[in-house]
Amino acid sequence: MPIIRAALFDLDGVLVDTAKYHYLAWKRLADELGFTFSPEHNERLKGVSRMRSLEILLEVGNLGGLPADERETLAAKKNAWYVQMLGTLTQADVLPGARETLQSLRARGIRTALGSASKNAPLILEKLGIAPLLDAIVDGNSAHRAKPDPQVFTLGAQALGLPAAACAVFEDAVAGIEAAHRGGMVAVGVGAAEKLPQADYHVPGLYALDIDAMLAHFAAGEGRTQ
């Protein structure tokens, strides 16, 4: 019966929607390389690191044999385009309910942290104005093993000084849900429940989260929500 004392949040798709920018940048790179990269292909990139995303994109284009230096160049090019797009972000781009959720959790004495593979997380948090609502930030600059490896979340728990069993992870990707479980944490699936069947609790978005109901659910040791 876990008593939740901390909440760890993925970034893209949970606190902000920058997925559209990622897709546009990856698609531009694929166009340059001479093949089509569809929204369906892009689904495979959810929750994984930049270099793994590039590997998937190159697999789609049958270019998996490119040498490491060329891969680094391509990844840097994509990231430059993406960062340029991030320049348009404002505080209005925080997803509905995200700011209020962070504030409400902290008001209840529950600590908050970011657990994201994005190396651009500091820039994004600055643009959104929500960095002060997070007690710890673990991103791709400090965690080097991609989800479903639990490193980004276990580092978050360590930064908060709390055991994994006291942490709930908020994720919109299958790899993130698996990472939470592998790290010994419960997982709240953010998005369509049928796409995240392994989550321990589901909300369509943070705007719909009833924090007290969620805490009671985990404290009672109940099964997964449907």
C-alpha positions in Angstrom: 0.0 0.0 0.0 2.2 2.8 -1.2 1.9 6.2 0.4 2.8 8.7 -2.3 5.2 11.3 -1.2 6.6 12.4 -4.6 5.4 12.8 -8.1 7.8 12.5 -11.1 6.7 13.9 -14.4 7.6 13.2 -18.0 7.8 16.5 -20.0 6.6 16.1 -23.6 2.9 15.1 -23.7 2.4 15.5 -19.9 3.4 19.0 -19.0 3.7 20.5 -22.5 3.1 19.4 -26.1 6.3 19.8 -28.0 5.8 16.5 -29.9 4.6 18.5 -32.9 7.9 20.3 -33.0 9.9 17.1 -32.7 7.9 15.6 -35.6 8.3 18.6 -37.8 12.1 18.5 -37.2 12.4 14.8 -37.8 10.2 15.0 -40.9 12.4 17.8 -42.3 15.5 15.6 -41.7 13.8 12.7 -43.5 12.8 14.9 -46.4 16.5 16.0 -46.7 17.6 12.4 -46.7 15.0 11.5 -49.4 12.3 9.4 -47.7 9.0 9.9 -46.1 8.6 10.0 -42.3 4.9 9.7 -41.3 3.0 10.5 -38.1 2.6 6.7 -37.7 6.4 6.3 -37.9 6.8 9.1 -35.3 4.8 7.2 -32.7 7.8 4.9 -32.3 9.8 7.9 -31.1 7.6 8.6 -28.0 9.6 8.6 -24.8 13.0 7.6 -26.3 16.3 9.5 -26.5 17.4 11.7 -29.4 20.0 9.2 -30.7 17.6 6.3 -30.4 15.0 8.4 -32.3 17.5 9.0 -35.0 18.2 5.3 -35.3 14.5 4.6 -35.7 14.2 7.3 -38.3 17.2 5.9 -40.3 15.7 2.4 -40.0 12.5 3.7 -41.7 14.7 5.2 -44.5 16.8 2.0 -44.8 19.9 4.1 -43.8 20.8 2.1 -40.7 24.4 1.7 -41.8 25.5 5.4 -41.5 28.7 5.9 -39.5 28.7 7.4 -36.0 30.0 10.8 -37.1 27.3 11.2 -39.7 24.7 10.2 -37.1 26.0 12.9 -34.7 25.8 15.5 -37.4 22.2 14.6 -38.3 21.1 14.6 -34.7 22.7 18.0 -34.1 20.9 19.4 -37.3 17.5 18.1 -36.1 18.1 19.5 -32.6 19.0 22.9 -34.0 15.7 23.0 -36.0 13.8 21.9 -32.9 15.4 24.4 -30.6 14.6 27.1 -33.1 10.9 26.1 -32.9 11.0 26.1 -29.1 11.7 29.8 -29.3 8.0 30.3 -29.9 6.9 28.6 -26.6 5.3 30.8 -23.9 3.7 30.1 -20.5 0.4 29.7 -22.4 1.8 26.4 -23.8 1.7 24.6 -20.5 -0.9 21.8 -21.0 -4.3 22.3 -19.3 -4.1 21.4 -15.6 -0.4 20.9 -15.4 0.5 24.1 -13.5 -2.4 23.6 -11.2 -1.5 20.0 -10.6 2.1 20.9 -9.6 0.8 23.6 -7.3 -1.8 21.4 -5.7 0.7 18.5 -5.1 3.2 20.9 -3.4 0.4 22.3 -1.3 -0.2 18.8 0.0 3.4 18.3 0.9 4.1 16.1 -2.1 7.4 16.7 -3.7 7.7 17.1 -7.5 10.4 16.3 -10.0 10.9 16.1 -13.8 12.0 12.9 -15.3 12.6 13.5 -19.1 14.9 12.2 -21.8 15.0 15.7 -23.3 18.3 17.6 -23.2 16.3 20.7 -23.9 14.2 20.4 -20.7 15.9 23.5 -19.0 15.0 25.7 -22.0 11.5 24.4 -22.2 10.9 24.8 -18.4 12.2 28.4 -18.6 9.8 29.2 -21.4 6.9 27.7 -19.6 7.7 29.3 -16.3 7.2 26.1 -14.2 10.7 25.4 -13.1 10.1 26.9 -9.6 7.3 24.3 -9.2 9.7 21.4 -9.4 12.0 20.3 -6.5 14.3 18.4 -8.8 15.0 18.2 -12.5 16.5 15.1 -14.1 16.8 15.2 -17.9 18.9 13.9 -20.8 21.9 15.9 -19.6 22.1 13.9 -16.4 20.4 10.6 -17.3 22.2 8.7 -20.1 20.1 5.6 -20.3 16.9 5.9 -22.3 13.5 4.6 -21.1 12.4 1.9 -20.5 15.6 1.9 -18.4 14.4 3.5 -15.1 17.5 5.7 -14.6 15.8 9.0 -15.1 13.2 8.2 -12.5 15.5 6.5 -10.0 17.8 9.6 -10.2 14.7 11.7 -9.5 13.8 9.8 -6.4 17.4 10.0 -5.2 17.4 13.8 -5.8 14.3 14.1 -3.7 15.7 11.8 -1.0 12.8 9.4 -1.2 12.5 5.6 -1.8 11.1 4.5 -5.2 8.0 3.0 -3.5 7.0 6.5 -2.4 7.0 7.9 -5.9 4.3 8.1 -8.6 5.4 8.6 -12.2 3.2 10.5 -14.6 3.8 9.3 -18.2 2.2 9.3 -21.6 4.4 6.7 -23.2 4.5 2.9 -22.9 8.3 3.0 -22.4 7.9 5.5 -19.6 5.3 3.3 -17.8 7.7 0.3 -18.1 10.5 2.5 -16.8 8.5 3.5 -13.7 7.7 -0.2 -12.9 11.2 -1.3 -13.5 12.3 1.4 -11.0 9.8 0.2 -8.4 7.3 3.0 -8.8 3.6 3.2 -9.5 2.7 4.8 -12.9 -0.1 7.2 -13.8 -0.9 7.0 -17.5 -1.7 10.4 -19.0 -3.8 10.0 -22.1 -6.0 7.3 -23.6 -6.2 4.3 -21.2 -6.2 1.8 -24.0 -2.8 3.1 -25.2 -1.3 2.7 -21.7 -2.8 -0.6 -20.5 0.0 -1.3 -18.0 -0.5 2.0 -16.1 -1.7 1.7 -12.5 -4.0 4.7 -12.7 -5.3 6.6 -15.7 -6.3 10.2 -16.5 -7.0 11.6 -19.9 -4.9 14.7 -19.0 -3.7 16.5 -15.9 -6.8 18.8 -16.2 -8.9 15.7 -15.1 -6.7 14.6 -12.2 -8.4 14.3 -8.8 -5.3 14.2 -6.6 -7.1 13.1 -3.5 -8.8 10.2 -5.4 -5.5 9.1 -6.8 -3.7 9.2 -3.5 -6.5 7.2 -1.9 -6.3 4.7 -4.8 -2.7 4.0 -4.2 -2.9 4.1 -0.4 -5.6 1.4 -0.6 -3.5 -0.8 -2.7 -6.1 -1.0 -5.4 -5.6 -2.5 -8.8 -5.1 -0.7 -12.1 -7.9 1.6 -13.2 -9.7 0.9 -16.4 
